[in-house]
Amino acid sequence: MAKKDYYEVLGINKDADEREIKKAYKRLAMKYHPDKNQDNKAEAEEKFKEVKEAYEILNDPEKKAAYDQYGHAAFEQGNAGAGARGYSGGSFDDIFSQFNGGSFDDIFSQFGGRGRAQAAATRGNDLQYTISLSLEEAATGVTKQIKVPTWTTCDVCHGQGTKKASDIETCTLCHGSGVVQMQQGFFAVQQECPTCHGRGKIIKNPCPKCHGEGRVQKTKTLSVTIPAGVDTGNRIRLSGEGEAGRNGAPAGDLYVQVQVKPNPIFERDGVNLHCEIPINIAIAALGGEVEVPTLSGKVSLKIPSETQTGKTFRLRGKGIKSLRGGTMGDLYCHALVETPVNLTSKQKQLLKELGESLSADKNAKHSPKQKSFLDKMKKFFG
């Protein structure tokens, strides 16, 4: 079967320069690599080899000149005019080594794919701790002691895994890289070194406390300062208080997640607070004073006469301080006029007389909401 034109294989013009040739080749090599075409592997391998053959010819100035003059005949066996040897084959990893001296893993790591296993020091994991606070603690700020189970640097070997540095040797199998390369058919696969478990080194005399790990599990007690104004969902970062790193790497961070518990009196809305204030009918009708709670203590609230349920009273500066600074929030007190219960005979008689008196006065507007409601009913029923 006749071979395809090498320029057509790479999808380039005959006047393409070296950069365009390499760019086209890299794109097609990634497209047809068998690892990327598991559903149609055999066809992909053929395409892959075809692309590689075209690249090896066109990327070599001498071979390219011969191909431009004689075509595929320039590389047929026994053709003295070729001036160059033909396609040499080779493994898939050989192709990518032309670009960066690495393997399939290396080049694809540049495009968001798999990367080379790291034997270097590894930063410790970040941790999260949820702390529950009362509304008062969140509003005023507080210092809390918390206990966090985590990995900490071994205090005997100081993270080295052994007391003496001379007891640490470079792994002879992976030569300190932490990975070994295994040939599987067409592919060269990298995996963690089974001898040093990815560390790249061997410890002859492991530390008796951490057994060569360089870190130990421990519950540590930390003091956390909670600023005034925090709310549920806020996080406080404690740098370096997460898990200890491996092989001398820095520790991760600890994130303290704030959870504010519900309050039996106040409902929070950002920096403002809301609460309901029960008022008996006598004070609601005649006016008076009632005590209301705030986060800083009780205060007296003046209730005007003829107060109805739902009326809101605003106490400035009795809310919560903003976490980002600025003025204090406010406290909104919502009146709740109570119907009296458990009345004595005398109290019932007094209320009965009051009700009769109110009903007898036809011209007085003692129940403004009732009158408005009755007017709406009349309109509704025509």
N, C-alpha and C positions, 0 to 999 in steps of 0.2 A: 504494500500500500504506500502511495506517495506521501512523503512527509509534508506537513503544512509549512507555509512560509513563516520563518521565525519572527518577522515583524508583525504578522497577523496574530501569531500566538501571544505575543506580549501586548498587542493592541496599540502599537506605536507607528509613527512614520519613519521612513528610511533615513531622514535627516535628524532623528532624535539624538540628543547628546547623552553623555554618560549618566548624568543626573536623572534624566527622563527614563532611561533604560532601567536604572536601579529602582526608581520609584514604581514603575510598572511591575517589575519583577516582585518586589516586596508585597505589593497589593495582591497579586495573583497567587503568590506562594502562601499567603495567609488564607486566601479564599479557598484554595484547593487542598490545604493540608489535611490529611486523613483524620487528624484529631478533631477537625471542625466538620467532618462529613461522615459521621458514624453510620448514617442510614444508607450511604452510597459510597462505601469506602474504596472498593475496587476501581470504580470509575475515577474517583478523586485522585487515587495514586497515579493513574495513567496521566491525568491532566497535570498533576504535580511534576512528574518526571519530564513531561513535554515542556513545561514552563522553565524548568531548571536547565534543560538542554539548550533552549533558545537563549536564555540569559548567559550561559557559559560561552556561547559563541559570540553574541553581540556585545558583551561587556569586555571582550579581549580585542584590542585594536587590530592585531595581526589576523586573528580568526575572522573578525568582522570584514576586513578588507578582502580576505579570500572568499568569504561567503557572498559578498556583494558582487564579486567578479564571476565566480563559478557556480554559485548556489550550493545546494546540498552535495553536488558532485565533488566539491572541494575537499570533502572529508571522507570520501569513499576510500576504502583500503586500496593502496597501490597508486593513488593519484599523486604524482610527484609535484604537481602544481599547488597542492593544498597549502604548503608552508606552515601547517599547524596540525596538531593531532586533534582527533574528534572528541566527542562527548565521553567523559570518563566515568560517569555514574557516580556512585557514592551514596552515603546515607542522608536522610533528611536533615539531621543535625549538622552535617557538613555544610549544607547550604547556608544556614543562618550564621555559621561561624565566619563567613566572609564579611559580614557586616560589623559584628561587635566582638568577635572572638568567643562567642558563647553558644549556647544550645537553643533549642526551640523554646524552653522555659524562659531563657533570658530575654529573647526578642519579644515574646508575647507579654512579658511583665511590663514592657514599655507601653503597651496598648491596653492596660487594665486586665490582663490575663494573669496566669499563674506566675509567681515570682520565685526566685531561688530561696531555699530554706536558709534561715539566718542562724548562724552559730554565735552571733555577737550577743552582747548583753541585752536583756529584754526588760523594758520598763514594767513596773508592777501594775496590776489592775486597779482601776478606780473602784471605790466602794460607795454604797449609799446607805444612809441610816435615817430612819424616819423618827422624828421627835414630836411628841404630843405636848401641846401647851394649852393652858387655860387662856381665856380671852384677856384676863388681867395681865398675865405674863407677856402675851403678844403685844399688848398695848404699851406696857412700860419698859419692856426689855428685861432680860434675866440671864444669869450665867448658870448653865446646867452641866452636870457631870454625866458623861455617857460611857458605856462599856461596849467596845467594838471587837468582835473576834476577827482576827486577820493573820496574815503572814508578816512577820517582822524579821529584820536582819539579825542573824545569829550573833549574840554578844561574845561568843567564844572565839570564833574565827573571823568575825567582822565581814561576813558575806563571801569569804574566799572558798569555803568548803573544807579548809584544812588550816592547821595552825601555822605551817611553814610553806612559804612560796615555793621552796625547792621540791615539795611533794606534788607539784602540779606539772604534768607533762603534756605535750602536744599529742593528740590522738594519731597513732601511726596509720590507721585505716583511712581516715578522711583528711589527714594532714592539717588539721585545725579548721577545716571549712564547716564541719558539722553536718555535711551531706555527702552521700556517695552516689555514683551514677551507675545505674543498672541498664544493660542493653536488652531490650525486648523487641525482637524482630527489627522493624524499621526504626524504632524509636529508642532514644536514650532517655530514661526516666530518672529523675533525681528523687531521693528520699532521705529521710533522717538517718544519720549514721547509727547503726545498731550497737556500736561499741561505746561511743560517748554520749549517745542519746541527744545529739544535736548541739552539744556544748563545744565541741572542738578540742576538748582537753580531757585528760584522765587524772584523777586524784588517787595517788598511791595510798595515802593514809588519811581517810576521811575524818572530818571533825566528829568527835564522839557525841556531840549534842545534836547537830543537824544532819549527821550522816552524809556530809558532803553536799547537801542541798544549798547551804549558804544562808538559809532562813528557816525559821521555826514558826509553828502555829502558836498564837498567843492572844489572850484577851487583854486589850489595853484600855486604860481609863483616860479619857480626854476631857478637858474643860472647854465648853463651847459657849461663847458669848453671843447671845441672841439680841440683836438691836431692836429698839422700840419701833412698833409699827408693822412687824412682819405679819403675813397672812398665809393661809393654806396655799401651798404650791410654791412658796418662796424657797430658795435653796441657799445654803451657806457652804462655801467651799473651804476646806481645810487642806492647804497644799502640802503634799508629801506625807499625808496621814493615811493613805490607802495601803494596798499590799506592797510589801518590799519587792524590789526588782530582782532579777536573776543575774548572776555573774557580775555583781557590782553596779548594776544599772539603778537609776533613781526609783524611788517608790511612787506609786500612783497617788491620786488625790481622794479625799473623803468628802462626799457631798451629803450634807445634813438637810434632809427634806422636812419642811415645817408642816405640821398638821394641827390646826387650832380646833379645840373641842367646842361643841355647841354650848351656849350659855343659857341658863334657865330664864334669864330676865331680858337680856339684850340680843338683838339680831343685828349683825354687822353688814354694812353696805359700803365697802371701801374704807374711807376714814370716818364715815358717819355711823351712828348707832340709832336703833329704833327700839322703843318699848311701849307696852300698853299700860295705862294708868287707870285702874278701877276708881270710879267716883260715885258716891251714893246720890240718890235723886235730890236730896235736900240741898247739898252743895252745888250740884249741877244746876238746880233751879234758882237758888238764892246767891250763889257765889261763895267763895271761901278760899282756904289754903289747904294743900295736901303735900305730904312729903314724897319726893321721888328719888330713886337711887341713881347715882352716877358712879363711874369707875373710881372716882376720888372721894366718895362719901355721899351722904344724903344732903339734899337741898330742898328748900321750900318753893313750891310752885303756886302762884296765884291763879285761881280759877274764876273767871268772870261768870256773872249770872247768865242763866239761859244757855248753858253749854250743852251741846248735843254730842252723842256718840260719834267718834270719828274726827272730832276737832283736834288739830295738831298744834302742839306747843314746841317751839324751838329753843333749845338751850345752847347758845353759842359757845364753842370751845370746850364742850364736854364730851367730845367724841374721841378719836384716836389720832395720834400724831402720824403724819405721813412718813413713810420709810425713806423717802427721798428729800425730806426736809419740808419747810413751809409751815403754814398755819395748821392749827388743830382742827379736826372735824367737829361736827355738831351732834347733839343728842336730840332726837325727835320723839316727843312724848305724845302718844295717841290716846285721847280720852275714851273711856269705855264706861258709859253710864249703866249702873247695875240696877236691876229690879230687886227690891228687897224680898228676902225669904225668911221663913220661920218667925212670922209676925205674931205678936201677942194680940189678945182680943181688943185691947185699947188701941193698939197701932192700926189694926184692921178697921176699927170704927172711925179713926181719924182720917184714914185714907178714903174710906167710903164717903165721909162728909166732904172731903176735898174734891173727890170726883163729882159728887152731886153739885157742888158749888161751881165747878168748871163747866159742867153741862148746862147749868141754869143761865150762865152768862153767855147768851147767844151772840152778842156783838164782839166779845173779846177773842183775840186770836191766840189762845193758849197753846194750840198744837199746830204750828205752821206747816209741818210736814204732812200731818194728817189732812189738813184742809187742801194742800196742794195735790195730795194723792186722790182725794175725792173729786176734785175738779178734773183730773185726768181721766178718772173712771167715767164721769158724765160724758166727756168728749168721745171716749172710746165706744160707749154704747149708744151714742147719737142722741 
